[in-house]
Each structure stands twice: as structure tokens, then as C-alpha cells.
């Protein structure tokens, strides 16, 4: 039997905590950074949780389950304003208590009082298991930055470094704080567990970037500013395994799996849980990122294979190996001079890495009087950046302003990569993030009408600052990127607001269509055993259906108004039935006329319709002229929701592949991005799936500004996905620079395979000559 102890815990604030002044200032900055990010993340989490509860209510198997989901939704909307302040209060208390003594293993944190012993509830065990799973997953994804953050918190606490589960801003503590704060919502166990999963998926989506930001901020506060982690070098045997046939086959299989179902930016839609996760952020870099598996030594091996193969194909081009080598310092000085010399806006074509290399060697030849060459490591850095830039150019519009800005960064980036190889192996490197942001502004999937002038100004200022001030300090890139990211966050919030309006409008249309369906079902059910005149059937399915639709939208099916209209509908059917006629109530016509006027009918039309819905007259006995005149008048006026929901033609059956795509689309999270191929040349445009309805099959798409760009059905989207006309953007391929880097690695691996094939051919030729 497990026991636990309950005791009151004081929640101090940073202002009241007995901490040194410098420690308090650093913790206040950590709190401000974390509180700002977590407040926005928790807003997203609550919005997604409400959407989830609404979807579950729509799909409920019985009214009891549906009512439970609506009760949860009501409680969340009623108490959600208290959740974020409670969470932030708990976060501040955790930061304020970092110097409190830690209970020793096996000893209770407080004196034992047997009066406070109690059995552990099952829901506490369930919550603990879910929170532990979430924390373990995020700790494994951010193990290195969390380790560095723990060391810095150890300095602030005057103790050994903090483990990840003890960090006040670690995933474990954040989950515990949420568990305590979520009590203000007053929801049951199962919704609480679903809330924790939304916390994992949406609130912690950018947790890796938050940890990096906190590390950078503490480093700027001079708290272990030079703290780095030196990884263990890969053993030669392991390198050979990575570069060997088995390692290459594993990588090729992984790439093939990621690309299944539509190209490099897409995700497969077959069964199984191994499908790549869709990208749902507004701008690339908001989602968590993983380190590139290739270290720089392995990249150098790839480049060596490429160089050897090119030398085989171009014999006689080996005199560069005999040239005097320029030192890295000489190269850095030459690049610094190039960087400080401004280029006119109209000066020829943009400067590439190859152009810079040629100009550098020409200047060296002119100064020393003989030809020179770069050292092996410097040349490798030049080649890697050149290959990456070439792949980036494939996805840029040539007339885009971002294209010019990318070329302006070439010289500063060359100076950076000569000293900092982490640019190639760390996705969260500040220079790499800035390069990606600049490149994204000119990406081929960004339409000319979607370019933001303010963002272009921010990017121009950021690139100019780097070109002007970079002298070897990576923080120049970080500061420039931070300013741009702040502007992107403002743009994302504006886009979210605009998107929310369109989503609310789409949900209103969905409710209207569902109400119309329900009205049609009620009329069909009531009149099932009755033979009605054709014109009465027309009036019921058109005019009276609008009455039932409006009552359901306004009052719901549990209201007295809805029950009253059901009785009126039954009375109409019985009064006009040709096989089971019944006398109508005396006030039936007046009730019908009043109800029709509420949905916009003129009193004369409403009176005429009411007389026809209360008279037991066959079509043959009815006045054809007056009936035709009334039908024309009704056809001329619009029906309730007719424009929003036109009649749909029957759809052809889906193929097996289309059905698999359709089933997959119904499981996608809101906010997933798609790339639509617009022409035969393969040009694409990105659109965000803001919302879709499993009930009506409608899907709403917006652009990067949150502007509505169209609606589609999930059926047509599935057919396009199966046909290769659209692909899903995954987290692994959301960033333009990351996609370009994966393509560059594919080029290098191709040279490795070609070299092995050439060596095998040469060996076979030699054996043939010897034979």
C-alpha cells in the first residue's frame, strides 16, 4: 500500500525570497522569458483543448457522453482565465525556492504525522504516469541544453548542478505545476489527462527553443558564459559503419519512409504510427528540432570522396595540391576586407561562395607573386557552404528580395564557418536560423502578394547589422535573429487572430449545415408513413425546413421551442396526408404563419403557405396557377444557408490509396501545412489547414498572414494527395535551410556511392589485365 503526505506549501515570490541581488535579477529574467512564452503556449493549449472537446462531443456515441464533453467545455470556458495566472504563480514559486534544501533520499520532507497518512488515489497514479511520460520525452529531446541549464542553475543555487527533473523550468516541474494549476478548471480525471496531452503537443512544442533562449540569457548575465559540451569523438569503427553500406542503406530507408506519399516535403499517409509529424507552426523554427546525425569529421570524409572522384574524372587538375597553403588567419583577414567593402546595388550578379573563393585566391596571387591554395579544412568549409547555398537557391524565387539578402550573408558566413563548424551540424545555430529566416522570405512557395514589407525591412536591417558588425562574435547573428524572431512572433499573433475569425465563421457554417440536415431528417421521419401531395413535400423540405433549422440553431433540441415545432410538424403532416388524414388544430395555420415570418417570409407568402400546409388537397385538385405563382416566388427568394451550403453532386468512389489518404487527413492536427503544386514545372504554394469538420467534410485553408485562401472538402484533398498534387509539410522538412542541407548531404552521399562504384570498376579492370 502506498502512502503520501499532505501539508500546506507556501508559495513565495521572487521579490520576497531571501536571495542575493544578482541571483534574484537573473531568476527574474528567466521568469519573464519563461512566463511570456508559456503564457502564449498555454493559450494555444486551451484553444486546442476546447476544439478537441467540441469534436469529441460531435462524435459522441450517445447523448450522455456528449453532455459530459459539453460540461467539460463549459467548465473550461468558465474557469480558463484562472489557469494561466495560477501556473505562472507556481512557476515563480519554483524559481524562488531553488536554494531550499533538498530532502535526502529515503527521508521525508516534513515530520511524519500519522493523522495525515492517506491512500493514494487512482487518478493521482494516472496523472503521475502521464506527466512522467511527457517529461521523459522532452528531457530526451533536449538533454544537452537541459544539462547546461542545470549547471547554470546550480551556480544560482550555490549547489551542484541540477538534474533535469529538479529544474524549476524542466519538463517534469512544468508538468507538476500544470497539474496543480489545472485544479482551478474543476474538470474530471479523463479531461485532465487529455489536457496534459494537449500540454505536451501544443504548449511544449517550442520547449527546445525556450531552453536554448534561457541558456543564452544566463550566459549574457555572465553565469558560466563559456560553458560548452565537448562530445566524445566517434570511433573510427563507428565512422566506417556510418559511411559503410549498412549505414547508407539505413539512411536511404529512413529517407524513403519520410518521403513516401509525395516528395521531399511530404509525409506518408499509409497506416502505422511511424508517419512523420506534420509541421503546425506559423514560421519554420517554432517546432522542436533535432541535431543532424553527421559530425564534421564524417562530412570531411564525404567531401574527400567527392574530391577524389572529381580528380579521377578530370586528370591533370592536381597542381593545386603542390601550391603553398594560405593560413586560416590570412583567409580570415582577406574575408574581413571583402566584408568591409560595400558592393553597389547594381554591381553585376550576386556574389556566390565560388566568386569569393576565386577573388580571395586572386588577391593572394597578386600579393605574393605565386599561386596559393586553401588548407584542407578551410577548403572543406568553403565547399560545404557552397553546396548548401546552391541547394538553397533551388527553392528561392530569383526576383525575391530575400535572394539578394542571402548573397549578402555569404562573406560573414564564410568567416563564421572557418571558425565554427557547429553551423553545419546544429540546427539551432543562430547563424543558421538567421539564414533560414532570410531565405524563407524569398522561398518559391511564398506568393508575391503574401510578401510582408515590414518583415523585409526587418530582414534588411538584420543582414546589414551582421555585415557591419560581425568580427567573429556569434552573438551578432543571435542578436539579429532575435530581433527578426520578435517581429515574426508579432506576425504570428496577428495571423492567429485573423485565422480565428475565419475558423469561427467556418464553424458557424458547419452548425448551419448540421441543423439543416437535422431538419430534413425530422421531416422525413415524421412523414415516412404518410403519402403527401408533391407540392406539400416541396413546401416542407424548403420553407418549413428553414423554420426547424432556425429553431435548432437558436434554442437547441432540448428546448421547449424545438419540441413545440416538432408537434407542429407532426400536425402538418397529418393534416395534409392523403392516406392517414387527421383534422388539424384550430390554431395550426396561425402558428405556421407566425413561424414563417420569423425566418423572413412576408405575411402574404406566409399566409398562403400556411393555408396549403393545413389543407388535405391532392395536387390534381389544387389550383395550378396559384401553385405555380407561389413556387416561382419561393424560388426567387434565397433559402436559409443556401449560399453557404449549395447542393453537392454525388462523389465517385475513392480508390484504396485515396481512401488511405482520406483516413489519414481526418487524423491531422489543426494548423498542418500543405504544399500545393500549381503547375507542371513543379512550383508550389504553401497553405495552412486551419480547420476541418469530420461531420461536414469541409476544410479551411489560410496563408501565412492568416488570410482565407479557400475551402475544400477532405475528399478532394485526399484525391490530390494520393495523386501527388499536394504534399504535407513535416517538421523534419519545414525549414528551407534544413531541406537544402538534407539535399546537400544527399549529393555528398551520391559521390560516395559513385566513388565506390568507380573503385570497384578499376579493381575489376586491373584483375582483367592481370588475367
CORVENNOR-V730549 format. One line per field, one symbol per residue. ss: DSSP state (h for helix, s for strand, l for the rest). phi: phi as a letter, one per 20 degrees, with the letter a starting at -180 (. if undefined). burial: 1 if it has 16 or more other C-alpha atoms within 10 Angstrom, else 0. Layout:
BEGIN
ss = ???
phi = ???
burial = ???
END
This chain:
BEGIN
ss = llssllllllllllllllllhhhhhhhhhhhhhhhhhhhhhhhhhhhhhhhhhhhhhhllllhhhhhhhhhhhhhhhhhhhhhhhhhhhhhhhhhhlllllllllllllllllhhhlssllhhhhhhhhhhhhhhhhhhhhlhhhhhhhhhhhhhhhlllllllllllllhhhhhhhhhhhhhhhlllhhhhhhhhhhhhhhhlllhhhhhhhhhhhhhhlllllllllllllllhhhhhhhhlhhhhhhhhhhhhhhhllllllllllllllllllslllllllllllllllllhhhhhhhhhhhhhhhhhhlllllhhhhlssslhhhhhhhhhhhhhllllllllllllhhhhhhhhhhhhhhhhlllssslhhhhhhhhhhhhhhhhhhllsllllhhhhhhhhlhhhhhhhhhhllhhhhllllhhhhhhhhhhhhlsllllhhhllhhhhhhhhhhhhhhhhhlllllhhhhhhhhhhhhhhhhhhhhhhhhhhhhhhhhhhhhhhhhhhhhhhhhhhhhlllllslhhhhhhhhhhhhhhhhhhhhhhllllhhhhhhhhhhhhhhhhhsllllllllllhhhhhhhhhhhllllhhhhhhhhhhlllllllllllhhhhhhhhhhhhhlllllllllllllllllllhhhhhhhhhhllllllssssssllllllssssssssslllllssssslllllsssssshhhhhhhhhlllssslshhhllhhhhhhhhhhhhhhhhhhhhhhhhhhhhhhhhhhhl
phi = .ecbcdbfcfdfdffefecggfffffffffffffffffffffffffffffffffffffeffbffffffffffffffffdffeffgfffffffffffdfeffefffndffbgfcffefbfffffffffffffffffffffffcffffffffffffffembggffffeffdfgfffffffgffffffmdfffffffffffffedfefdffffffffffffffemdlfdfcdefffffgffffffefffffffffffffffefnpnfedcfcffoeeffffecffcgofefcdfffeeffffffffffffffffffcfnddfffeffeefffffffffffffeefdffdelefeefffffffffffffffdnbfcbeffffffffffffffffffffddffefffffffffegfgffffffdcffgeddfefgffffgffffffdffeefffdfefffffffgfffffffedfcoefffffffffffffffffffffffffffffffffffffffffffffffffffffefededgfffgffffdfffffffffffednfeeffffffffffffffffdfedcfbffffefffffffffffdoffffffffffffecdecfffefffffffffffffffefefmfffcffdffeffeffffffffffffdfffnfecdeeebffnfccecdffabdfedmfcddcefenefdqcbefffffffffemebceeegfcfeffffffffffffffffffffffffffffffffffff
burial = 000010000001110010100011011111100110111011111101110111111100000001011111100100010011011111111111111000000000000000000000000000110111011001101100111111111111100011011111111111111110110110100011101111110111111111111111111000110000000000000010011000010000000001111111111111000011111111111111100000110111111111001000000000000000000100110111011000000000011110011001100100000011111001011111111110111011100111111111111111111100011111111111111111111111111000100011011101110110010000011111110110110011101101100110011011111111011101100110001110111011111111111111100000001100110111111111110010010001100111111010100001111101111110000000000000000100000100000000000000001111111110001111111110000001111111111000011111111111000001101111110011111111111111111111100110111010000000000000000
END
